[in-house]
């Protein structure tokens, strides 16, 4: 049994620091600047043997004017409604400020299990603030230092009690439902052969574990990444707005699609390095780049009205060098008038500007209306399949013979090159080894010829392919 714990409070009291402490790694951006966190972020938290879901929230601002701060407040209130336990955090060194008192009124009306936490309590200067915190009406505050890990034993008691309460409540609900089992309707289930293990009367159902797929959505600022994520999951999960650069943290959003759990990762917009000067933007861009490294499939989202900017091409090249499967999505397609002519133009431009990703899927969509999201996911699953593709050694060597006969390797310094043997070393991305007579002098043009041939012959369009050349040993060396 698990529970959801939300960490709430005004800006710059240390919520993200505690979130990282409970999760066990630094996944939320932390800085002394107030208002770093804007979206609510969730992850699996741990205290000793306890496991629970923990929510990090934006600093509470008491505004209702439709501004960015107002939308951040709404995200925090959504987290409060979702939570079983709320950790109301204040800065013990600063004491109680008017915004703390206003937020306390909001939490009292929520009717949740609220526990007051006085953070930054590692020094004596926090004692006065802890005493002052009694007037907020949530009893004795927990003296905590998220940075140094002090006070976690009291959080353990709170979460443990919440888990026990949730387990008791669930047991009571199940006990009440036992008498109603006889009234359940009969349901016909079609069992297909692929669902069975064994034969005849001894056949049993095979359990097919749910597979997870990590999909990162990256692009330049204001390309519509957060709008697309919200449309895909069917709720305002991440902040959106006309302002560029709203997203700072990379937010993971689990989503079900055709029986699979897709871990969508909304990332901060990535600008050219020369334009990134502020410390917070550098942290956000670094977080986005790490999301590419941990993703399996990357959706490079372009603004269809201004596609294939220099930064778009740099991002595509980065994803290819990281060896990730990729789909290029053209967002805001509803704003394009002559769609057929524009699509033909962009396909030609993509092939010309990204020759290292020849055949990469190009999907048009609208994150605002949800148009073609099904085509985007179809392309995601297809590139995942090719990213995991494996070709047998026999097929590879028959293919290598045909390729070298059709276009023999060039002679270097008057000596002909020989391609002797080929095998696949690994998948994700597909990586191949060719044993050649003089691997160090094989021209890059011939290597590209082999890579493009692999893509075409074994149906791997747009997939990063690794080709390594190795030298074969001479069996007659060191013999008379």
ROVO-131807 format. One record per residue (C-alpha): x, y, z; residue number from 1; residue in one letter. Coordinates in nm, 4 decimals. Layout:
BEGIN
((X Y Z) NUM A)
...
//
This chain:
BEGIN
((0.0000 0.0000 0.0000) 1 X)
((0.1314 0.3438 -0.0880) 2 X)
((0.0299 0.7028 -0.0266) 3 X)
((0.0909 1.0388 -0.1952) 4 X)
((0.2879 1.3032 -0.0060) 5 X)
((0.2817 1.6632 -0.1332) 6 X)
((0.5434 1.9183 -0.0295) 7 X)
((0.3911 2.2677 -0.0350) 8 X)
((0.4811 2.6161 0.0827) 9 X)
((0.5738 2.9628 -0.0347) 10 X)
((0.8691 3.0155 -0.2726) 11 X)
((1.2273 2.9454 -0.1648) 12 X)
((1.1652 2.7513 0.1562) 13 X)
((1.3446 2.4349 0.0337) 14 X)
((1.0686 2.2167 -0.1105) 15 X)
((1.2732 2.0887 -0.4047) 16 X)
((1.5695 2.0170 -0.1768) 17 X)
((1.3498 1.7932 0.0408) 18 X)
((1.1999 1.6362 -0.2727) 19 X)
((1.5468 1.5416 -0.3985) 20 X)
((1.6376 1.4092 -0.0523) 21 X)
((1.3317 1.1809 -0.0425) 22 X)
((1.3740 1.0622 -0.4016) 23 X)
((1.7428 0.9913 -0.3451) 24 X)
((1.8801 1.1830 -0.6424) 25 X)
((1.8876 1.5377 -0.7740) 26 X)
((1.6083 1.5456 -1.0302) 27 X)
((1.4467 1.8775 -0.9324) 28 X)
((1.6331 2.1994 -1.0064) 29 X)
((1.7523 2.3789 -0.6918) 30 X)
((1.8737 2.7375 -0.6729) 31 X)
((1.8631 3.0292 -0.4289) 32 X)
((1.6445 3.2250 -0.6715) 33 X)
((1.2762 3.2166 -0.5639) 34 X)
((1.0305 3.0494 -0.8016) 35 X)
((1.2623 2.7971 -0.9692) 36 X)
((0.9963 2.5221 -0.9607) 37 X)
((0.6905 2.5957 -1.1726) 38 X)
((0.5258 2.2604 -1.2507) 39 X)
((0.4319 1.9927 -1.0035) 40 X)
((0.6707 1.7004 -1.0276) 41 X)
((0.6148 1.3469 -0.8992) 42 X)
((0.8531 1.0613 -0.8241) 43 X)
((0.8953 0.7601 -0.5968) 44 X)
((1.0169 0.8624 -0.2523) 45 X)
((1.1874 0.6535 0.0145) 46 X)
((1.2507 0.6868 0.3864) 47 X)
((1.4235 0.3745 0.5198) 48 X)
((1.1886 0.0851 0.4266) 49 X)
((0.8938 0.3057 0.3274) 50 X)
((0.8066 0.3708 -0.0359) 51 X)
((0.5546 0.6358 -0.1409) 52 X)
((0.4747 0.8889 -0.4129) 53 X)
((0.6079 1.2366 -0.3464) 54 X)
((0.4996 1.5589 -0.5198) 55 X)
((0.7129 1.8699 -0.5537) 56 X)
((0.5122 2.1885 -0.6119) 57 X)
((0.5647 2.5486 -0.7146) 58 X)
((0.5932 2.8131 -0.4460) 59 X)
((0.2465 2.9342 -0.3500) 60 X)
((0.1590 3.2854 -0.4681) 61 X)
((-0.1747 3.4378 -0.3617) 62 X)
((-0.2715 3.5743 -0.7049) 63 X)
((-0.5765 3.5102 -0.9240) 64 X)
((-0.5209 3.7295 -1.2283) 65 X)
((-0.4528 3.4706 -1.5005) 66 X)
((-0.0777 3.5346 -1.4853) 67 X)
((0.1970 3.2713 -1.4790) 68 X)
((0.1989 3.2891 -1.0973) 69 X)
((-0.1776 3.2254 -1.0977) 70 X)
((-0.1323 2.9146 -1.3142) 71 X)
((0.1447 2.7949 -1.0827) 72 X)
((-0.0935 2.8368 -0.7861) 73 X)
((-0.3535 2.6228 -0.9635) 74 X)
((-0.0960 2.3458 -1.0165) 75 X)
((-0.0161 2.3543 -0.6427) 76 X)
((-0.3862 2.3291 -0.5532) 77 X)
((-0.4202 2.0267 -0.7845) 78 X)
((-0.1365 1.8598 -0.5925) 79 X)
((-0.3129 1.9348 -0.2615) 80 X)
((-0.6328 1.7677 -0.3829) 81 X)
((-0.4381 1.4619 -0.5014) 82 X)
((-0.2296 1.4166 -0.1843) 83 X)
((-0.3000 1.1940 0.1170) 84 X)
((-0.0404 1.3722 0.3326) 85 X)
((0.0665 1.7349 0.3029) 86 X)
((0.3981 1.8648 0.4317) 87 X)
((0.3472 2.2397 0.4800) 88 X)
((0.6983 2.3817 0.4721) 89 X)
((0.8128 2.7154 0.6109) 90 X)
((1.1572 2.8722 0.6491) 91 X)
((1.2325 2.8381 1.0218) 92 X)
((1.5078 3.0978 1.0056) 93 X)
((1.2780 3.3591 0.8510) 94 X)
((0.9848 3.2753 1.0778) 95 X)
((0.6191 3.3074 0.9779) 96 X)
((0.5483 3.5608 0.7040) 97 X)
((0.2057 3.6850 0.5829) 98 X)
((0.2085 3.4491 0.2801) 99 X)
((0.2566 3.1530 0.5177) 100 X)
((-0.0515 3.2623 0.7102) 101 X)
((-0.2573 3.2997 0.3917) 102 X)
((-0.1485 2.9545 0.2709) 103 X)
((-0.2360 2.8060 0.6119) 104 X)
((-0.5955 2.9254 0.5626) 105 X)
((-0.6080 2.7490 0.2239) 106 X)
((-0.4778 2.4239 0.3735) 107 X)
((-0.7270 2.4295 0.6607) 108 X)
((-1.0128 2.4485 0.4113) 109 X)
((-0.8681 2.1556 0.2127) 110 X)
((-0.9488 1.9097 0.4929) 111 X)
((-0.6293 1.7100 0.4392) 112 X)
((-0.3774 1.5540 0.6780) 113 X)
((-0.1408 1.8540 0.7102) 114 X)
((0.1916 1.8512 0.8970) 115 X)
((0.3903 2.1682 0.9527) 116 X)
((0.7610 2.1459 0.8673) 117 X)
((1.0146 2.4092 0.9705) 118 X)
((1.3015 2.3755 0.7223) 119 X)
((1.6556 2.5126 0.7586) 120 X)
((1.6416 2.4303 1.1302) 121 X)
((2.0008 2.3122 1.1614) 122 X)
((2.1132 2.6269 1.3487) 123 X)
((2.0026 2.8030 1.6676) 124 X)
((1.8746 3.0984 1.4651) 125 X)
((1.5759 2.8809 1.3686) 126 X)
((1.4477 2.8289 1.7243) 127 X)
((1.2461 3.1539 1.7332) 128 X)
((1.0836 3.0717 1.3996) 129 X)
((0.9819 2.7254 1.5184) 130 X)
((0.8132 2.8747 1.8258) 131 X)
((0.6367 3.1352 1.6109) 132 X)
((0.5067 2.8608 1.3809) 133 X)
((0.2628 2.7407 1.6503) 134 X)
((0.0283 3.0284 1.5611) 135 X)
((-0.0388 2.8735 1.2186) 136 X)
((-0.2651 2.6241 1.3943) 137 X)
((-0.1093 2.2932 1.2849) 138 X)
((0.0440 2.1986 1.6185) 139 X)
((0.4127 2.1528 1.6879) 140 X)
((0.6283 2.2001 1.3771) 141 X)
((0.8804 1.9383 1.2705) 142 X)
((1.2347 2.0752 1.2901) 143 X)
((1.3931 1.9711 0.9604) 144 X)
((1.7008 2.0328 0.7504) 145 X)
((1.6360 1.9083 0.3970) 146 X)
((1.9910 1.9933 0.2954) 147 X)
((2.1551 1.7941 0.5763) 148 X)
((1.8913 1.5198 0.6206) 149 X)
((1.7937 1.6121 0.9784) 150 X)
((1.4423 1.5335 1.1012) 151 X)
((1.3647 1.2521 0.8569) 152 X)
((1.2792 1.0162 1.1444) 153 X)
((0.9709 1.2241 1.2234) 154 X)
((0.8701 1.2227 0.8567) 155 X)
((0.9061 0.8443 0.8687) 156 X)
((0.6493 0.8258 1.1497) 157 X)
((0.4062 1.0492 0.9588) 158 X)
((0.4273 0.8546 0.6325) 159 X)
((0.4195 0.5182 0.8098) 160 X)
((0.0987 0.6143 0.9932) 161 X)
((-0.0577 0.7339 0.6671) 162 X)
((0.0272 0.4035 0.4952) 163 X)
((-0.1256 0.2058 0.7829) 164 X)
((-0.4422 0.4174 0.7703) 165 X)
((-0.4734 0.3719 0.3944) 166 X)
((-0.4259 -0.0058 0.4295) 167 X)
((-0.6953 -0.0265 0.6984) 168 X)
((-0.9344 0.1775 0.4865) 169 X)
((-0.8763 -0.0448 0.1844) 170 X)
((-0.9274 -0.3618 0.3920) 171 X)
((-1.2559 -0.2235 0.5238) 172 X)
((-1.3758 -0.1409 0.1723) 173 X)
((-1.2868 -0.4895 0.0503) 174 X)
((-1.4675 -0.6481 0.3431) 175 X)
((-1.7814 -0.4512 0.2616) 176 X)
((-1.7674 -0.5674 -0.0991) 177 X)
((-1.7447 -0.9428 -0.0195) 178 X)
((-2.1226 -0.9807 0.0174) 179 X)
((-2.1784 -0.8320 -0.3256) 180 X)
((-1.9692 -1.0869 -0.5175) 181 X)
((-2.2719 -1.3034 -0.6011) 182 X)
((-2.4327 -1.0103 -0.7786) 183 X)
((-2.1433 -0.9420 -1.0149) 184 X)
((-2.2378 -0.9755 -1.3843) 185 X)
((-2.0843 -1.2521 -1.5913) 186 X)
((-1.8154 -1.1315 -1.8311) 187 X)
((-1.7040 -1.3202 -2.1423) 188 X)
((-1.3305 -1.2999 -2.2028) 189 X)
((-1.1833 -1.4005 -2.5388) 190 X)
((-0.8590 -1.5889 -2.4790) 191 X)
((-0.6285 -1.5998 -2.7792) 192 X)
((-0.3561 -1.8669 -2.8312) 193 X)
((-0.0773 -1.6154 -2.7696) 194 X)
((-0.2152 -1.5610 -2.4179) 195 X)
((-0.1660 -1.9297 -2.3229) 196 X)
((0.1365 -2.1194 -2.2015) 197 X)
((0.1372 -2.4986 -2.2482) 198 X)
((-0.1065 -2.7150 -2.4442) 199 X)
((-0.4404 -2.8851 -2.3971) 200 X)
((-0.6083 -2.8959 -2.0575) 201 X)
((-0.2802 -2.8041 -1.8853) 202 X)
((-0.2553 -2.4706 -2.0666) 203 X)
((-0.2389 -2.1685 -1.8369) 204 X)
((-0.2612 -1.7959 -1.8958) 205 X)
((0.0721 -1.6307 -1.9574) 206 X)
((0.1258 -1.3079 -1.7621) 207 X)
((0.2463 -1.0366 -1.9974) 208 X)
((0.4227 -0.7726 -1.7863) 209 X)
((0.3511 -0.4141 -1.8725) 210 X)
((0.6277 -0.2500 -2.0704) 211 X)
((0.7378 0.1047 -2.0212) 212 X)
((0.8668 0.3373 -2.2899) 213 X)
((1.0496 0.6603 -2.2078) 214 X)
((0.9695 0.9334 -2.4613) 215 X)
((1.1338 1.2772 -2.4298) 216 X)
((0.9801 1.5725 -2.6133) 217 X)
((1.2467 1.8309 -2.6966) 218 X)
((1.2728 2.1425 -2.9078) 219 X)
((1.3286 2.5145 -2.9113) 220 X)
((1.1380 2.7416 -2.6676) 221 X)
((0.7711 2.8003 -2.7530) 222 X)
((0.7504 2.5124 -3.0013) 223 X)
((0.4458 2.3800 -2.8126) 224 X)
((0.5978 2.0920 -2.6136) 225 X)
((0.3911 2.1435 -2.2958) 226 X)
((0.0703 2.2006 -2.4944) 227 X)
((0.1270 1.8705 -2.6740) 228 X)
((0.1886 1.6826 -2.3471) 229 X)
((-0.1307 1.8221 -2.1937) 230 X)
((-0.3316 1.7241 -2.5016) 231 X)
((-0.1872 1.3715 -2.5001) 232 X)
((-0.2651 1.3024 -2.1323) 233 X)
((-0.6010 1.4828 -2.1459) 234 X)
((-0.5411 1.7268 -1.8599) 235 X)
((-0.3483 2.0435 -1.7747) 236 X)
((-0.0596 1.8471 -1.6305) 237 X)
((0.2135 2.1013 -1.7080) 238 X)
((0.2066 2.4790 -1.7297) 239 X)
((0.1431 2.6400 -2.0680) 240 X)
((0.1117 2.9971 -2.1841) 241 X)
((0.2254 3.2538 -2.4387) 242 X)
((0.5444 3.3238 -2.2454) 243 X)
((0.8540 3.1530 -2.3848) 244 X)
((1.0571 2.9409 -2.1438) 245 X)
((0.7826 2.8537 -1.8929) 246 X)
((0.9058 2.4970 -1.8435) 247 X)
((1.2242 2.4670 -1.6385) 248 X)
((1.2293 2.1183 -1.4884) 249 X)
((1.1997 1.8113 -1.7078) 250 X)
((0.8618 1.6750 -1.5972) 251 X)
((0.7863 1.3021 -1.6314) 252 X)
((0.4186 1.2298 -1.6990) 253 X)
((0.3037 0.8627 -1.7117) 254 X)
((0.0423 0.8012 -1.9820) 255 X)
((-0.1404 0.4919 -2.1060) 256 X)
((-0.1564 0.4307 -2.4817) 257 X)
((-0.2724 0.1035 -2.6358) 258 X)
((-0.1965 -0.0964 -2.3225) 259 X)
((0.1523 0.0455 -2.2690) 260 X)
((0.2742 0.2974 -2.0150) 261 X)
((0.4455 0.5840 -2.1934) 262 X)
((0.6640 0.7991 -1.9683) 263 X)
((0.6350 1.1339 -2.1429) 264 X)
((0.9087 1.3798 -2.0457) 265 X)
((0.8308 1.7465 -2.1059) 266 X)
((1.1554 1.9427 -2.1273) 267 X)
((1.2647 2.3035 -2.1197) 268 X)
((1.3205 2.4737 -2.4543) 269 X)
((1.6824 2.4551 -2.5701) 270 X)
((1.8326 2.7669 -2.7258) 271 X)
((2.1746 2.8159 -2.8791) 272 X)
((2.4504 2.7981 -2.6204) 273 X)
((2.5638 3.1545 -2.6951) 274 X)
((2.2198 3.2866 -2.5983) 275 X)
((2.1970 3.0974 -2.2701) 276 X)
((2.3478 3.3324 -2.0138) 277 X)
((2.1307 3.3144 -1.7005) 278 X)
((2.2149 3.0502 -1.4428) 279 X)
((1.8578 2.9141 -1.4201) 280 X)
((1.8322 2.8664 -1.7954) 281 X)
((2.1655 2.6852 -1.7963) 282 X)
((2.0302 2.4485 -1.5294) 283 X)
((1.7089 2.3948 -1.7260) 284 X)
((1.8926 2.3257 -2.0531) 285 X)
((2.1259 2.0821 -1.8739) 286 X)
((1.8205 1.9013 -1.7382) 287 X)
((1.6753 1.8759 -2.0905) 288 X)
((1.9986 1.7339 -2.2298) 289 X)
((2.0050 1.4689 -1.9547) 290 X)
((1.6478 1.3731 -2.0501) 291 X)
((1.7717 1.2917 -2.4014) 292 X)
((2.0362 1.0601 -2.2560) 293 X)
((1.7806 0.8673 -2.0484) 294 X)
((1.5116 0.8513 -2.3186) 295 X)
((1.4532 0.5612 -2.5546) 296 X)
((1.2631 0.7626 -2.8146) 297 X)
((1.3018 1.1387 -2.8649) 298 X)
((1.0309 1.3468 -3.0307) 299 X)
((1.1967 1.6555 -3.1805) 300 X)
((0.9138 1.9081 -3.1941) 301 X)
((0.9474 2.1811 -3.4565) 302 X)
((0.7335 2.4869 -3.5143) 303 X)
((0.5924 2.4206 -3.8627) 304 X)
((0.5810 2.7945 -3.9356) 305 X)
((0.9598 2.8284 -3.8827) 306 X)
((1.1026 2.4737 -3.9146) 307 X)
((1.4597 2.3511 -3.9448) 308 X)
((1.6264 2.6442 -3.7766) 309 X)
((1.9953 2.6023 -3.6965) 310 X)
((1.9121 2.5000 -3.3386) 311 X)
((1.6683 2.2332 -3.4627) 312 X)
((1.9428 2.0778 -3.6728) 313 X)
((2.1868 2.0920 -3.3811) 314 X)
((1.9349 1.9101 -3.1579) 315 X)
((1.8744 1.6436 -3.4235) 316 X)
((2.2483 1.5892 -3.4559) 317 X)
((2.2810 1.5637 -3.0759) 318 X)
((2.0084 1.2979 -3.0556) 319 X)
((2.1756 1.1007 -3.3356) 320 X)
((2.5132 1.1159 -3.1598) 321 X)
((2.3482 0.9954 -2.8381) 322 X)
((2.2138 0.6996 -3.0362) 323 X)
((1.8471 0.7547 -2.9532) 324 X)
((1.5530 0.6675 -3.1764) 325 X)
((1.3901 0.9873 -3.3027) 326 X)
((1.0730 1.1180 -3.4639) 327 X)
((1.0482 1.4708 -3.6048) 328 X)
((0.7070 1.6257 -3.5315) 329 X)
((0.5900 1.9410 -3.7074) 330 X)
((0.3638 2.1211 -3.4606) 331 X)
((0.1134 2.4012 -3.5341) 332 X)
((0.0273 2.2339 -3.8651) 333 X)
((-0.3220 2.3857 -3.8407) 334 X)
((-0.1615 2.7237 -3.9225) 335 X)
((-0.0246 2.6018 -4.2592) 336 X)
((-0.2399 2.6850 -4.5622) 337 X)
((-0.1050 2.4786 -4.8562) 338 X)
((-0.0350 2.1649 -4.6528) 339 X)
((0.0576 1.9240 -4.9352) 340 X)
((0.3112 2.1559 -5.0960) 341 X)
((0.4589 2.2510 -4.7587) 342 X)
((0.4965 1.8878 -4.6503) 343 X)
((0.6726 1.7925 -4.9753) 344 X)
((0.9067 2.0885 -4.9299) 345 X)
((0.9875 1.9945 -4.5702) 346 X)
((1.0519 1.6276 -4.6557) 347 X)
((1.3044 1.7326 -4.9198) 348 X)
((1.4615 1.9792 -4.6780) 349 X)
((1.4849 1.7162 -4.4039) 350 X)
((1.6628 1.4684 -4.6339) 351 X)
((1.9051 1.7389 -4.7472) 352 X)
((1.9842 1.8876 -4.4056) 353 X)
((1.9927 1.5613 -4.2059) 354 X)
((2.1616 1.3028 -4.4316) 355 X)
((2.2807 1.1102 -4.1237) 356 X)
((1.9133 1.0355 -4.0447) 357 X)
((1.7913 0.9502 -4.3926) 358 X)
((1.4310 0.8295 -4.3912) 359 X)
((1.3479 0.9622 -4.0439) 360 X)
((0.9691 0.9777 -3.9810) 361 X)
((0.8195 1.3239 -4.0277) 362 X)
((0.4777 1.3653 -3.8612) 363 X)
((0.2517 1.6703 -3.8885) 364 X)
((0.0297 1.7487 -3.5905) 365 X)
((-0.1383 2.0118 -3.3797) 366 X)
((-0.0785 2.0002 -3.0057) 367 X)
((-0.3590 2.2523 -2.9572) 368 X)
((-0.6298 2.0430 -3.1251) 369 X)
((-0.4809 1.6958 -3.0792) 370 X)
((-0.4757 1.6231 -3.4518) 371 X)
((-0.2520 1.3296 -3.5605) 372 X)
((-0.1410 1.2276 -3.2102) 373 X)
((-0.2274 0.8707 -3.3121) 374 X)
((0.0083 0.9014 -3.6117) 375 X)
((0.2803 1.0370 -3.3833) 376 X)
((0.2515 0.7365 -3.1505) 377 X)
((0.2471 0.4984 -3.4474) 378 X)
((0.5761 0.6532 -3.5626) 379 X)
((0.7180 0.6323 -3.2072) 380 X)
((0.6443 0.2601 -3.1860) 381 X)
((0.7885 0.2030 -3.5335) 382 X)
((1.1200 0.3758 -3.4594) 383 X)
((1.1362 0.1866 -3.1292) 384 X)
((1.1045 -0.1382 -3.3253) 385 X)
((1.3859 -0.0476 -3.5659) 386 X)
((1.5976 0.0812 -3.2755) 387 X)
((1.5777 -0.2709 -3.1265) 388 X)
((1.6254 -0.4476 -3.4606) 389 X)
((1.8602 -0.7458 -3.4819) 390 X)
((1.9889 -0.8961 -3.8061) 391 X)
((2.1339 -1.2467 -3.8181) 392 X)
((2.5018 -1.2885 -3.9026) 393 X)
((2.4221 -1.5040 -4.2062) 394 X)
((2.1994 -1.2352 -4.3590) 395 X)
((2.4585 -0.9682 -4.2880) 396 X)
((2.7378 -1.1547 -4.4619) 397 X)
((2.5255 -1.2347 -4.7677) 398 X)
((2.4362 -0.8647 -4.7767) 399 X)
((2.8029 -0.7607 -4.7367) 400 X)
((2.9089 -0.9800 -5.0317) 401 X)
((2.6376 -0.8275 -5.2509) 402 X)
((2.7313 -0.4723 -5.1482) 403 X)
((3.1049 -0.5175 -5.2104) 404 X)
((3.0426 -0.6863 -5.5462) 405 X)
((2.8112 -0.4058 -5.6524) 406 X)
((3.0517 -0.1360 -5.5347) 407 X)
((3.3986 -0.2687 -5.4381) 408 X)
((3.5988 -0.0810 -5.1740) 409 X)
((3.8443 0.1640 -5.3276) 410 X)
((4.2138 0.0902 -5.3513) 411 X)
((4.4297 0.2908 -5.1106) 412 X)
((4.8003 0.3416 -5.1950) 413 X)
((4.7634 0.0896 -5.4734) 414 X)
((4.6363 -0.1841 -5.2402) 415 X)
((4.2817 -0.3149 -5.2569) 416 X)
((4.0700 -0.3257 -4.9397) 417 X)
((3.8879 -0.6451 -4.8431) 418 X)
((3.5681 -0.6702 -4.6360) 419 X)
((3.5952 -1.0183 -4.4821) 420 X)
((3.3202 -1.0639 -4.2247) 421 X)
((3.0303 -0.8804 -4.0571) 422 X)
((2.8225 -0.9260 -3.7428) 423 X)
((2.5879 -0.7237 -3.5231) 424 X)
((2.7380 -0.6344 -3.1866) 425 X)
((2.4309 -0.4886 -3.0135) 426 X)
((2.0978 -0.3109 -3.0518) 427 X)
((1.9654 0.0204 -2.9141) 428 X)
((2.0940 0.1534 -3.1540) 429 X)
((2.1819 -0.1181 -3.4077) 430 X)
((2.5614 -0.1502 -3.4050) 431 X)
((2.7660 -0.3590 -3.6484) 432 X)
((3.1277 -0.4739 -3.6759) 433 X)
((3.2980 -0.5252 -4.0134) 434 X)
((3.6304 -0.7061 -4.0195) 435 X)
((3.8441 -0.5595 -4.2965) 436 X)
((4.1998 -0.5992 -4.4213) 437 X)
((4.3012 -0.2369 -4.3482) 438 X)
((4.0240 -0.0822 -4.1320) 439 X)
((4.2154 0.2359 -4.0519) 440 X)
((4.2184 0.3560 -4.4150) 441 X)
((3.8589 0.2743 -4.5198) 442 X)
((3.7184 0.6086 -4.6477) 443 X)
((3.4254 0.7667 -4.4650) 444 X)
((3.2372 0.7784 -4.7954) 445 X)
((3.2459 0.3984 -4.8163) 446 X)
((3.1355 0.3669 -4.4538) 447 X)
((2.8370 0.5927 -4.5312) 448 X)
((2.7637 0.3731 -4.8335) 449 X)
((2.7421 0.0686 -4.6063) 450 X)
((2.5317 0.2490 -4.3431) 451 X)
((2.2809 0.3760 -4.5989) 452 X)
((2.2660 0.0275 -4.7474) 453 X)
((2.1878 -0.1197 -4.4056) 454 X)
((1.9028 0.1278 -4.3599) 455 X)
((1.7536 0.0490 -4.6976) 456 X)
((1.8033 -0.3277 -4.7027) 457 X)
((1.6919 -0.4040 -4.3469) 458 X)
((1.4153 -0.1428 -4.3109) 459 X)
((1.5772 0.0869 -4.0546) 460 X)
((1.4864 0.4372 -4.1788) 461 X)
((1.6057 0.7280 -3.9666) 462 X)
((1.7627 0.5028 -3.7034) 463 X)
((2.1112 0.5881 -3.5754) 464 X)
((2.3440 0.3108 -3.6933) 465 X)
((2.6900 0.2439 -3.5566) 466 X)
((2.9496 0.0824 -3.7835) 467 X)
((3.2839 -0.0237 -3.6380) 468 X)
((3.5750 -0.1486 -3.8510) 469 X)
((3.8160 -0.4048 -3.7095) 470 X)
((4.1231 -0.5696 -3.8483) 471 X)
((4.1308 -0.9459 -3.8949) 472 X)
((4.4345 -1.1434 -3.7841) 473 X)
((4.6652 -1.2855 -4.0517) 474 X)
((4.6678 -1.6671 -4.0022) 475 X)
((5.0126 -1.6899 -4.1710) 476 X)
((5.1825 -1.4284 -3.9548) 477 X)
((5.4968 -1.5401 -3.7629) 478 X)
((5.5203 -1.8670 -3.9629) 479 X)
((5.7932 -1.9933 -4.1932) 480 X)
//
